[in-house]
Amino acid sequence: AGNPDVVFGDVALSKNQVREIHGVQQSPGAGGWPTVRYFNKETGYGGQAYQQKTSKAMCDELGPKEEYMSAFVEEFATMCDVNKTDKGCSEQQVKFIEKWSGKGGSELKSQMDRLQGMVDKDGASMKPEALKWVKQRLKLIQQLS
């Protein structure tokens, strides 16, 4: 959706029987349709499956009437664009952008290093919401830099 950190792909199992990638079972269809997997540095080429949050059908949970898909994407990248804050940005993110948008390069770099340090050092012990906010701020600072 216009974010360079997020890419969606589609595999038609009727044409491409992808069952395993780099030794990791992909388990297409397990847990319902669609099968959603994400890939990043932590998961490696094999990726990891989306963990369902409700008892709804996967297509309903991740559908347009729910916020789960957006929340899932926000775990790894921000949907907020610092140049278009009227769409995809929370009130909290807008306030953060307003605070940091006038800062110089050295201040932004310092803040980026601080936030990255928090993720690297404290990420495992942080509450999920706190870690999510740190990662969102990091992505916003990267956009401002």
DSSP file with accessible surface (Angstrom, degrees, kcal/mol):
  #  RESIDUE AA STRUCTURE BP1 BP2  ACC     N-H-->O    O-->H-N    N-H-->O    O-->H-N    TCO  KAPPA ALPHA  PHI   PSI    X-CA   Y-CA   Z-CA
    1    1 A A              0   0  105      0, 0.0     6,-0.1     0, 0.0     0, 0.0   0.000 360.0 360.0 360.0  47.7    0.0    0.0    0.0
    2    2 A G        +     0   0   83      1,-0.2     3,-0.0     4,-0.1    77,-0.0   0.606 360.0 122.3  82.9   9.3    2.7    2.4   -1.0
    3    3 A N    >   -     0   0   22      3,-0.2     3,-1.8     1,-0.1    -1,-0.2  -0.920  52.9-153.6-107.7 120.5    5.1    1.4    1.8
    4    4 A P  T 3  S+     0   0  120      0, 0.0    -1,-0.1     0, 0.0    -2,-0.0   0.691  94.1  61.7 -67.4 -14.5    8.6    0.2    0.5
    5    5 A D  T 3  S+     0   0   85     73,-0.2     2,-0.5     1,-0.1    -2,-0.0   0.548  99.2  64.5 -83.9  -9.2    9.0   -1.9    3.7
    6    6 A V    <   +     0   0   25     -3,-1.8     2,-0.4    72,-0.1    -3,-0.2  -0.968  56.2 170.6-123.9 128.2    5.9   -4.0    2.9
    7    7 A V        -     0   0  131     -2,-0.5     2,-0.4    -6,-0.1    -2,-0.0  -0.999  15.7-155.0-134.5 134.9    5.5   -6.4   -0.1
    8    8 A F        -     0   0  132     -2,-0.4     2,-0.3     2,-0.0    -2,-0.0  -0.889  12.7-174.8-108.9 142.5    2.6   -8.8   -0.7
    9    9 A G        -     0   0   79     -2,-0.4     2,-0.4     2,-0.0    -2,-0.0  -0.904  11.5-149.9-131.0 162.7    2.9  -11.9   -2.8
   10   10 A D        -     0   0  154     -2,-0.3     2,-0.5     2,-0.0    -2,-0.0  -0.999   3.5-163.5-136.9 131.5    0.5  -14.6   -3.9
   11   11 A V        -     0   0   76     -2,-0.4     2,-1.0     7,-0.0     3,-0.1  -0.977  12.9-147.6-116.8 121.9    1.2  -18.2   -4.7
   12   12 A A    >>  -     0   0   41     -2,-0.5     4,-2.8     1,-0.2     3,-1.8  -0.795   9.0-162.5 -86.8 103.8   -1.3  -20.2   -6.7
   13   13 A L  T 34 S+     0   0   57     -2,-1.0    -1,-0.2     1,-0.3     0, 0.0   0.748  85.9  66.6 -63.5 -21.7   -0.9  -23.7   -5.3
   14   14 A S  T 34 S+     0   0  107      1,-0.2    -1,-0.3    -3,-0.1     3,-0.1   0.793 117.4  25.5 -68.6 -22.7   -2.7  -25.2   -8.3
   15   15 A K  T <4 S+     0   0  168     -3,-1.8     2,-0.5     1,-0.3    -2,-0.2   0.716 130.2  37.3-107.9 -33.4    0.3  -24.1  -10.4
   16   16 A N     <  -     0   0   92     -4,-2.8     2,-2.2     2,-0.1    -1,-0.3  -0.901  66.1-157.2-127.7 102.9    3.1  -23.9   -7.8
   17   17 A Q        +     0   0  111     -2,-0.5     2,-0.9    -3,-0.1     3,-0.2  -0.473  21.0 177.1 -81.1  72.8    3.2  -26.6   -5.2
   18   18 A V        +     0   0   49     -2,-2.2     3,-0.1     1,-0.2    -2,-0.1  -0.690  18.8 145.9 -81.5 106.5    5.3  -24.7   -2.6
   19   19 A R        +     0   0  110     -2,-0.9     7,-2.8     1,-0.3     8,-0.7   0.623  64.4  24.6-112.4 -24.6    5.5  -27.0    0.4
   20   20 A E  E     -A   25   0A 111      5,-0.3     2,-0.4    -3,-0.2    -1,-0.3  -0.999  54.9-169.3-147.5 138.6    9.0  -26.2    1.7
   21   21 A I  E >  S-A   24   0A  49      3,-2.3     3,-2.1    -2,-0.3    -3,-0.0  -0.986  79.8 -20.7-130.5 121.4   11.4  -23.3    1.5
   22   22 A H  T 3  S-     0   0  143     -2,-0.4    24,-0.2     1,-0.3    -1,-0.1   0.880 129.0 -49.0  48.8  44.2   15.0  -23.7    2.6
   23   23 A G  T 3  S+     0   0   56      1,-0.2     2,-0.6    23,-0.0    -1,-0.3   0.490 113.4 118.4  80.6   2.8   14.0  -26.7    4.8
   24   24 A V  E <   -A   21   0A  58     -3,-2.1    -3,-2.3    24,-0.0    -1,-0.2  -0.902  65.7-126.2-107.6 122.5   11.0  -25.0    6.4
   25   25 A Q  E     -A   20   0A 109     -2,-0.6    -5,-0.3    -5,-0.2    -6,-0.1  -0.454  15.6-162.3 -63.8 132.2    7.6  -26.4    5.9
   26   26 A Q        -     0   0   12     -7,-2.8    -6,-0.1    -2,-0.2    -1,-0.1   0.695  12.5-157.0 -91.2 -22.3    5.2  -23.8    4.6
   27   27 A S    >   -     0   0   63     -8,-0.7     3,-1.8     1,-0.1    -8,-0.1   0.897  11.6-153.5  48.1  55.7    2.0  -25.7    5.4
   28   28 A P  T 3  S+     0   0   32      0, 0.0    -1,-0.1     0, 0.0     3,-0.1  -0.339  76.3  15.0 -61.3 133.8   -0.2  -24.0    2.9
   29   29 A G  T >  S+     0   0   44      1,-0.3     3,-2.1     3,-0.3     2,-0.2   0.183  88.4 134.9  89.0 -17.5   -3.9  -24.0    4.0
   30   30 A A  T <  S+     0   0   65     -3,-1.8    -1,-0.3     1,-0.3     0, 0.0  -0.461  77.7  15.5 -65.5 127.0   -3.0  -24.9    7.6
   31   31 A G  T 3  S-     0   0   56     -2,-0.2    27,-0.3    -3,-0.1    -1,-0.3   0.474 130.1 -69.5  88.0   0.7   -5.1  -22.7    9.9
   32   32 A G  S <  S-     0   0   31     -3,-2.1    -3,-0.3    25,-0.1    25,-0.0  -0.431  76.8 -21.3 110.8 175.4   -7.4  -21.7    7.1
   33   33 A W  S    S+     0   0  192     -2,-0.1    26,-1.0     2,-0.1     2,-0.1  -0.871 109.2  38.9-107.8 138.8   -7.3  -19.6    4.0
   34   34 A P  S    S-     0   0   38      0, 0.0     2,-0.6     0, 0.0    -1,-0.1   0.604  77.4-146.3 -81.0 158.0   -5.5  -17.4    3.2
   35   35 A T        -     0   0   52     -2,-0.1     2,-0.5    14,-0.0    -2,-0.1  -0.793  19.8-163.4 -84.8 121.4   -2.2  -18.8    4.5
   36   36 A V        +     0   0   26     -2,-0.6    14,-2.7    14,-0.2     2,-0.3  -0.946  14.2 169.8-114.4 126.8   -0.2  -15.7    5.6
   37   37 A R  E     -B   49   0B  51     -2,-0.5     2,-0.3    12,-0.2    12,-0.2  -0.937  16.9-150.9-129.3 153.4    3.5  -15.9    6.1
   38   38 A Y  E     -B   48   0B  47     10,-2.6    10,-2.0    -2,-0.3     2,-0.4  -0.941   4.6-158.7-127.4 151.9    6.0  -13.2    6.7
   39   39 A F        +     0   0  106     -2,-0.3     2,-0.3     8,-0.2     6,-0.1  -0.997  27.5 131.9-132.8 129.0    9.7  -13.0    5.8
   40   40 A N     >  -     0   0   45     -2,-0.4     4,-2.0     4,-0.4     7,-0.2  -0.882  69.5 -71.8-156.4-171.5   12.4  -10.8    7.4
   41   41 A K  T  4 S+     0   0  199     -2,-0.3     4,-0.1     1,-0.2    -1,-0.0   0.877 128.1  50.2 -60.3 -38.6   15.9  -11.1    8.8
   42   42 A E  T  4 S+     0   0  160      1,-0.2    -1,-0.2     2,-0.1    -3,-0.0   0.884 116.1  39.2 -69.4 -38.5   14.7  -12.8   11.9
   43   43 A T  T  4 S-     0   0   28      1,-0.2     3,-0.5    -3,-0.1     4,-0.4   0.710  97.2-154.7 -85.2 -21.7   12.7  -15.5   10.1
   44   44 A G    ><  -     0   0   34     -4,-2.0     3,-1.1     1,-0.2    -4,-0.4  -0.191  49.6 -41.2  72.9-170.4   15.1  -16.1    7.3
   45   45 A Y  T 3  S+     0   0  177      1,-0.3    -1,-0.2    -6,-0.1   -23,-0.1   0.744 134.6  62.0 -66.9 -23.2   14.1  -17.4    3.9
   46   46 A G  T 3  S-     0   0    4     -3,-0.5    -1,-0.3   -24,-0.2    -2,-0.2   0.753  92.2-160.6 -75.0 -23.1   11.7  -20.0    5.4
   47   47 A G    <   -     0   0    9     -3,-1.1     2,-0.3    -4,-0.4    -8,-0.2  -0.072  11.7 -98.5  71.9-176.5    9.6  -17.3    6.9
   48   48 A Q  E     -B   38   0B 100    -10,-2.0   -10,-2.6    -4,-0.1     2,-0.2  -0.991  29.8-108.1-144.3 149.5    7.1  -17.7    9.7
   49   49 A A  E     -B   37   0B  36     -2,-0.3   -12,-0.2   -12,-0.2     2,-0.2  -0.480  34.3-106.6 -80.9 146.6    3.3  -18.2    9.8
   50   50 A Y        -     0   0   12    -14,-2.7     2,-0.7    -2,-0.2   -14,-0.2  -0.510  33.7-130.0 -64.3 134.3    0.9  -15.5   11.0
   51   51 A Q        -     0   0  133     -2,-0.2    -1,-0.1    -3,-0.0   -20,-0.0  -0.839  22.8-123.8 -93.7 116.9   -0.5  -16.4   14.4
   52   52 A Q        -     0   0   71     -2,-0.7     6,-0.0     1,-0.1     3,-0.0  -0.276  19.9-165.2 -62.2 140.5   -4.3  -16.2   14.4
   53   53 A K        +     0   0  106      3,-0.0     2,-0.2     0, 0.0    -1,-0.1   0.599  66.3  31.1-102.6 -18.7   -5.7  -13.9   17.1
   54   54 A T  S    S-     0   0   37      2,-0.2     7,-0.1     3,-0.0     4,-0.0  -0.754  79.3-110.8-130.7-179.8   -9.4  -14.9   17.1
   55   55 A S  S    S+     0   0  129     -2,-0.2     3,-0.1     2,-0.0    -3,-0.0   0.368  81.7 112.1 -94.9   4.7  -11.6  -17.9   16.4
   56   56 A K  S    S-     0   0   87      1,-0.1    -2,-0.2     2,-0.1    -3,-0.0  -0.274  85.2 -82.8 -69.4 162.3  -12.9  -16.4   13.2
   57   57 A A    >>  -     0   0   54      1,-0.1     4,-2.9     4,-0.0     3,-0.8  -0.374  42.9-116.3 -61.2 144.8  -12.1  -17.8    9.8
   58   58 A M  H 3> S+     0   0   11    -27,-0.3     4,-2.5     1,-0.3     5,-0.2   0.892 115.5  54.8 -54.7 -41.5   -8.7  -16.5    8.7
   59   59 A C  H 34 S+     0   0   50    -26,-1.0    -1,-0.3     1,-0.2     4,-0.2   0.837 113.0  43.4 -65.0 -28.8  -10.3  -14.6    5.7
   60   60 A D  H X4 S+     0   0   99     -3,-0.8     3,-0.8     2,-0.2    -2,-0.2   0.907 111.8  52.3 -80.2 -42.6  -12.7  -12.8    8.1
   61   61 A E  H 3< S+     0   0    0     -4,-2.9     7,-0.6     1,-0.2     8,-0.3   0.907 120.0  34.5 -59.4 -42.0  -10.0  -12.1   10.7
   62   62 A L  T 3< S+     0   0   17     -4,-2.5    -1,-0.2    -5,-0.2    -2,-0.2   0.393 100.1 111.1 -95.5   4.9   -7.7  -10.5    8.2
   63   63 A G  S X  S-     0   0   16     -3,-0.8     3,-1.7    -5,-0.2     6,-0.3  -0.066  86.7 -91.3 -76.2 177.3  -10.5   -9.0    6.1
   64   64 A P  T 3  S+     0   0  138      0, 0.0    -1,-0.1     0, 0.0    -4,-0.1   0.661 119.0  63.7 -68.3 -14.3  -11.4   -5.4    5.6
   65   65 A K  T 3  S+     0   0  198     -5,-0.2     2,-0.3     2,-0.0    -4,-0.1   0.537 101.6  58.4 -85.9  -7.4  -13.9   -5.3    8.5
   66   66 A E  S <  S-     0   0   55     -3,-1.7     4,-0.2    -6,-0.2     3,-0.2  -0.792  72.0-138.7-119.3 165.7  -11.2   -6.0   11.0
   67   67 A E  S  > S+     0   0  140     -2,-0.3     4,-2.5     1,-0.1     5,-0.2   0.360  76.2 100.1-103.0   4.5   -7.9   -4.3   12.0
   68   68 A Y  H  > S+     0   0   78     -7,-0.6     4,-2.5     1,-0.2     5,-0.2   0.867  79.7  50.7 -65.9 -37.6   -5.8   -7.4   12.4
   69   69 A M  H  > S+     0   0   49     -8,-0.3     4,-2.6    -6,-0.3     5,-0.2   0.949 113.0  46.2 -66.1 -44.8   -4.0   -7.2    9.0
   70   70 A S  H  > S+     0   0   58     -4,-0.2     4,-2.6     1,-0.2    -2,-0.2   0.926 113.6  49.1 -62.0 -43.5   -3.1   -3.6    9.6
   71   71 A A  H  X S+     0   0   36     -4,-2.5     4,-0.9     2,-0.2    -1,-0.2   0.894 110.3  52.0 -63.3 -38.6   -1.9   -4.4   13.1
   72   72 A F  H >< S+     0   0   17     -4,-2.5     3,-0.9    -5,-0.2     4,-0.5   0.942 111.3  45.8 -63.5 -46.5    0.1   -7.4   11.8
   73   73 A V  H >X S+     0   0   14     -4,-2.6     4,-2.2     1,-0.2     3,-1.8   0.915 107.1  59.6 -63.2 -39.8    1.8   -5.2    9.2
   74   74 A E  H 3< S+     0   0   21     -4,-2.6    -1,-0.2     1,-0.3    -2,-0.2   0.714  91.6  69.2 -64.4 -19.4    2.5   -2.5   11.9
   75   75 A E  T << S+     0   0   70     -3,-0.9    -1,-0.3    -4,-0.9    -2,-0.2   0.800 117.2  21.6 -64.9 -27.1    4.5   -5.1   13.9
   76   76 A F  T <4 S+     0   0   66     -3,-1.8     2,-0.3    -4,-0.5    -2,-0.2   0.624 134.8  10.1-116.9 -23.1    7.2   -5.0   11.2
   77   77 A A  S  < S-     0   0    4     -4,-2.2    -1,-0.4   -71,-0.0     2,-0.3  -0.984  74.2-110.1-154.8 154.1    6.7   -1.7    9.3
   78   78 A T        -     0   0    0     -2,-0.3   -73,-0.2    57,-0.1   -72,-0.1  -0.713   8.2-157.5 -92.0 142.0    4.7    1.5    9.8
   79   79 A M        +     0   0   60     -2,-0.3     2,-0.4     9,-0.2    -1,-0.1   0.494  67.8 104.6 -87.7  -6.1    1.8    2.3    7.5
   80   80 A a        -     0   0    1     56,-0.0     2,-0.6     2,-0.0     8,-0.1  -0.629  59.3-156.3 -81.8 129.6    2.3    5.9    8.5
   81   81 A D  B >   -C   84   0C  55      6,-0.6     3,-1.9     3,-0.5     6,-0.2  -0.930  11.3-146.1-106.4 121.6    3.9    8.2    5.9
   82   82 A V  T 3  S+     0   0   16     -2,-0.6     3,-0.3     1,-0.3    -1,-0.1   0.712 100.8  51.2 -62.8 -18.1    5.6   11.2    7.5
   83   83 A N  T 3  S+     0   0  139      1,-0.2    -1,-0.3     2,-0.0     2,-0.1   0.541 118.3  35.8 -93.8  -9.4    4.7   13.3    4.4
   84   84 A K  B X   +C   81   0C 134     -3,-1.9     3,-1.3     3,-0.1    -3,-0.5  -0.541  65.7 160.0-140.8  69.1    1.0   12.3    4.4
   85   85 A T  T 3   +     0   0   49     -3,-0.3     4,-0.4     1,-0.3     9,-0.1   0.570  60.7  79.1 -75.0  -7.0   -0.1   12.0    8.1
   86   86 A D  T 3  S+     0   0  148      1,-0.1     2,-0.4     2,-0.1    -1,-0.3   0.647  96.4  46.9 -76.2 -10.3   -3.8   12.3    7.4
   87   87 A K  S <  S+     0   0  172     -3,-1.3    -6,-0.6    -6,-0.2    -1,-0.1  -0.988 121.1   1.4-136.2 124.0   -4.0    8.7    6.3
   88   88 A G  S    S+     0   0   47     -2,-0.4     2,-0.4     1,-0.2    -9,-0.2   0.444  97.8 111.1  87.3  -1.4   -2.5    5.6    8.1
   89   89 A a        -     0   0   25     -4,-0.4    -1,-0.2    -5,-0.1     2,-0.1  -0.908  59.5-137.0-110.7 136.4   -1.1    7.5   11.1
   90   90 A S     >  -     0   0   48     -2,-0.4     4,-2.5     1,-0.1     5,-0.2  -0.365  31.0-107.4 -78.0 166.5   -2.3    7.3   14.6
   91   91 A E  H  > S+     0   0  145      1,-0.2     4,-2.3     2,-0.2     5,-0.2   0.902 123.0  54.0 -60.1 -39.2   -2.7   10.5   16.7
   92   92 A Q  H  > S+     0   0  103      1,-0.2     4,-2.0     2,-0.2    -1,-0.2   0.909 108.9  47.8 -62.5 -42.5    0.3    9.3   18.7
   93   93 A Q  H  > S+     0   0    5      2,-0.2     4,-2.7     1,-0.2    -2,-0.2   0.907 109.3  53.0 -67.0 -41.2    2.4    9.0   15.5
   94   94 A V  H  X S+     0   0   30     -4,-2.5     4,-2.7     1,-0.2    -2,-0.2   0.929 109.4  49.0 -60.5 -44.1    1.3   12.4   14.2
   95   95 A K  H  X S+     0   0  124     -4,-2.3     4,-2.1     1,-0.2    -1,-0.2   0.909 111.5  49.9 -62.3 -40.8    2.4   14.0   17.5
   96   96 A F  H  X S+     0   0   16     -4,-2.0     4,-2.1     2,-0.2    -2,-0.2   0.926 111.1  48.8 -63.9 -43.5    5.8   12.2   17.3
   97   97 A I  H  X S+     0   0   10     -4,-2.7     4,-2.4     1,-0.2    -2,-0.2   0.922 110.4  51.1 -62.8 -44.2    6.3   13.4   13.7
   98   98 A E  H  < S+     0   0  133     -4,-2.7     4,-0.4     1,-0.2    -1,-0.2   0.899 111.6  48.4 -60.6 -39.8    5.4   17.0   14.6
   99   99 A K  H  < S+     0   0  136     -4,-2.1     3,-0.2    -5,-0.2    -1,-0.2   0.888 122.6  31.6 -66.7 -40.0    7.9   16.8   17.5
  100  100 A W  H >< S+     0   0   28     -4,-2.1     3,-1.6     1,-0.2    -2,-0.2   0.594  93.4  87.1 -99.8 -10.5   10.8   15.4   15.4
  101  101 A S  T 3< S+     0   0   72     -4,-2.4    -1,-0.2     1,-0.3    -3,-0.1   0.790  91.7  48.1 -67.1 -23.7   10.2   16.8   11.9
  102  102 A G  T 3  S+     0   0   75     -4,-0.4    -1,-0.3    -3,-0.2    -2,-0.1   0.451  88.7 111.9 -93.5   1.9   12.2   20.0   12.6
  103  103 A K    <   -     0   0   73     -3,-1.6    -3,-0.0     1,-0.1     2,-0.0  -0.390  67.0-113.8 -79.3 154.1   15.2   18.2   14.1
  104  104 A G     >  -     0   0   35     -2,-0.1     4,-2.3     1,-0.1     5,-0.2  -0.245  32.0 -97.4 -80.4 170.4   18.6   18.1   12.4
  105  105 A G  H  > S+     0   0   59      1,-0.2     4,-2.5     2,-0.2     5,-0.2   0.853 120.7  51.7 -57.6 -40.5   20.4   15.1   11.1
  106  106 A S  H  > S+     0   0   97      2,-0.2     4,-2.3     1,-0.2    -1,-0.2   0.896 110.8  48.2 -68.9 -37.3   22.6   14.5   14.2
  107  107 A E  H  > S+     0   0   90      2,-0.2     4,-2.4     1,-0.2    -2,-0.2   0.906 112.8  48.4 -67.1 -41.7   19.5   14.6   16.5
  108  108 A L  H  X S+     0   0   10     -4,-2.3     4,-2.7     2,-0.2    -2,-0.2   0.916 111.8  49.6 -63.7 -42.3   17.6   12.1   14.2
  109  109 A K  H  X S+     0   0  114     -4,-2.5     4,-2.6     2,-0.2     5,-0.2   0.922 110.8  50.0 -63.5 -41.8   20.7    9.8   14.1
  110  110 A S  H  X S+     0   0   77     -4,-2.3     4,-2.3     1,-0.2    -1,-0.2   0.921 112.7  46.2 -62.4 -44.1   21.0    9.9   17.9
  111  111 A Q  H  X S+     0   0   14     -4,-2.4     4,-2.8     2,-0.2     5,-0.2   0.901 111.5  52.1 -66.1 -40.0   17.3    9.1   18.3
  112  112 A M  H  X S+     0   0   41     -4,-2.7     4,-2.7     1,-0.2     5,-0.2   0.933 111.0  47.4 -62.0 -44.9   17.5    6.3   15.7
  113  113 A D  H  X S+     0   0   83     -4,-2.6     4,-2.3     2,-0.2    -1,-0.2   0.903 112.3  50.4 -62.5 -41.1   20.5    4.8   17.5
  114  114 A R  H  X S+     0   0  119     -4,-2.3     4,-1.9    -5,-0.2    -2,-0.2   0.945 113.3  44.4 -63.2 -46.9   18.7    5.0   20.9
  115  115 A L  H  X S+     0   0    0     -4,-2.8     4,-2.2     2,-0.2    -2,-0.2   0.914 112.9  50.8 -66.2 -41.1   15.5    3.4   19.6
  116  116 A Q  H  X S+     0   0   66     -4,-2.7     4,-2.8    -5,-0.2     5,-0.2   0.905 108.8  53.2 -63.2 -38.4   17.5    0.6   17.8
  117  117 A G  H  X>S+     0   0   32     -4,-2.3     4,-3.0    -5,-0.2     5,-0.5   0.892 106.9  51.8 -61.4 -39.7   19.4    0.0   21.0
  118  118 A M  I  X>S+     0   0   40     -4,-1.9     4,-1.9     2,-0.2     5,-0.7   0.923 112.0  46.0 -63.2 -42.9   16.1   -0.4   22.8
  119  119 A V  I  X5S+     0   0   28     -4,-2.2     4,-1.0     3,-0.2     5,-0.3   0.950 118.4  41.7 -64.5 -47.7   14.9   -2.9   20.3
  120  120 A D  I  <5S+     0   0  117     -4,-2.8     4,-0.2    -5,-0.2    -2,-0.2   0.914 127.5  28.9 -68.1 -43.2   18.2   -4.9   20.3
  121  121 A K  I  <5S+     0   0  175     -4,-3.0    -3,-0.2    -5,-0.2    -2,-0.2   0.905 136.0  20.1 -86.6 -45.3   18.8   -4.8   24.1
  122  122 A D  I >X<S+     0   0   59     -4,-1.9     3,-1.1    -5,-0.5     4,-1.0   0.483  90.6 101.3-108.3  -6.2   15.3   -4.6   25.7
  123  123 A G  G ><<S+     0   0    9     -4,-1.0     3,-0.7    -5,-0.7    -1,-0.1   0.870  81.6  52.3 -51.6 -42.8   13.0   -5.9   23.0
  124  124 A A  G 34 S+     0   0  112     -5,-0.3    -1,-0.3     1,-0.2    -2,-0.1   0.810 114.4  42.4 -67.9 -26.9   12.6   -9.4   24.4
  125  125 A S  G <4 S+     0   0  100     -3,-1.1    -1,-0.2    -4,-0.1    -2,-0.2   0.520  94.5 100.6 -98.9  -3.9   11.6   -8.1   27.8
  126  126 A M  S << S-     0   0   44     -4,-1.0    -3,-0.0    -3,-0.7    -7,-0.0  -0.480  82.2-103.8 -81.1 151.6    9.3   -5.3   26.7
  127  127 A K     >  -     0   0  169     -2,-0.1     4,-2.6     1,-0.1     3,-0.3  -0.443  37.6-112.0 -65.8 147.0    5.5   -5.6   26.6
  128  128 A P  H  > S+     0   0  107      0, 0.0     4,-2.5     0, 0.0     5,-0.2   0.870 116.4  49.8 -52.7 -41.8    4.3   -6.2   23.1
  129  129 A E  H  > S+     0   0  139      2,-0.2     4,-2.1     1,-0.2     5,-0.1   0.895 111.7  48.3 -66.2 -38.5    2.6   -2.7   22.9
  130  130 A A  H  > S+     0   0   44     -3,-0.3     4,-2.2     2,-0.2    -1,-0.2   0.923 112.7  47.9 -67.6 -43.0    5.7   -0.9   24.1
  131  131 A L  H  X S+     0   0   34     -4,-2.6     4,-2.6     2,-0.2     5,-0.2   0.916 109.8  53.4 -63.7 -40.6    7.9   -2.8   21.6
  132  132 A K  H  X S+     0   0   50     -4,-2.5     4,-2.4    -5,-0.3    -1,-0.2   0.931 109.3  48.5 -59.8 -43.9    5.5   -2.0   18.8
  133  133 A W  H  X S+     0   0   44     -4,-2.1     4,-2.6     2,-0.2    -1,-0.2   0.897 110.1  51.3 -66.7 -39.3    5.6    1.7   19.6
  134  134 A V  H  X S+     0   0    1     -4,-2.2     4,-2.4     2,-0.2    -1,-0.2   0.947 112.0  47.2 -61.7 -45.3    9.4    1.7   19.7
  135  135 A K  H  X S+     0   0   68     -4,-2.6     4,-2.2     1,-0.2    -2,-0.2   0.889 111.4  51.1 -65.0 -38.1    9.5    0.0   16.3
  136  136 A Q  H  X S+     0   0   17     -4,-2.4     4,-2.2    -5,-0.2    -1,-0.2   0.932 110.4  48.6 -64.5 -43.9    7.0    2.4   14.9
  137  137 A R  H  X S+     0   0   36     -4,-2.6     4,-2.8     2,-0.2     5,-0.2   0.904 109.1  54.0 -62.5 -40.0    9.0    5.4   16.2
  138  138 A L  H  X S+     0   0   12     -4,-2.4     4,-2.4     1,-0.2    -1,-0.2   0.937 109.3  47.7 -59.8 -44.5   12.2    3.9   14.7
  139  139 A K  H  X S+     0   0   49     -4,-2.2     4,-1.8     2,-0.2    -1,-0.2   0.888 112.0  50.2 -64.5 -37.5   10.5    3.6   11.3
  140  140 A L  H  X S+     0   0    0     -4,-2.2     4,-2.0     2,-0.2    -2,-0.2   0.928 110.0  49.2 -68.3 -42.8    9.2    7.2   11.5
  141  141 A I  H  X S+     0   0    0     -4,-2.8     4,-1.6     1,-0.2    -2,-0.2   0.905 108.5  54.6 -62.6 -39.1   12.7    8.5   12.4
  142  142 A Q  H  < S+     0   0   74     -4,-2.4    -1,-0.2     1,-0.2    -2,-0.2   0.906 108.5  48.9 -61.6 -39.5   14.1    6.6    9.4
  143  143 A Q  H  < S+     0   0   70     -4,-1.8    -1,-0.2     1,-0.2    -2,-0.2   0.868 111.2  49.6 -66.5 -36.2   11.6    8.3    7.2
  144  144 A L  H  <        0   0   39     -4,-2.0    -1,-0.2    -5,-0.1    -2,-0.2   0.720 360.0 360.0 -75.4 -20.7   12.5   11.7    8.6
  145  145 A S     <        0   0   85     -4,-1.6   -40,-0.0    -3,-0.2   -41,-0.0  -0.329 360.0 360.0 -76.3 360.0   16.3   11.1    8.1
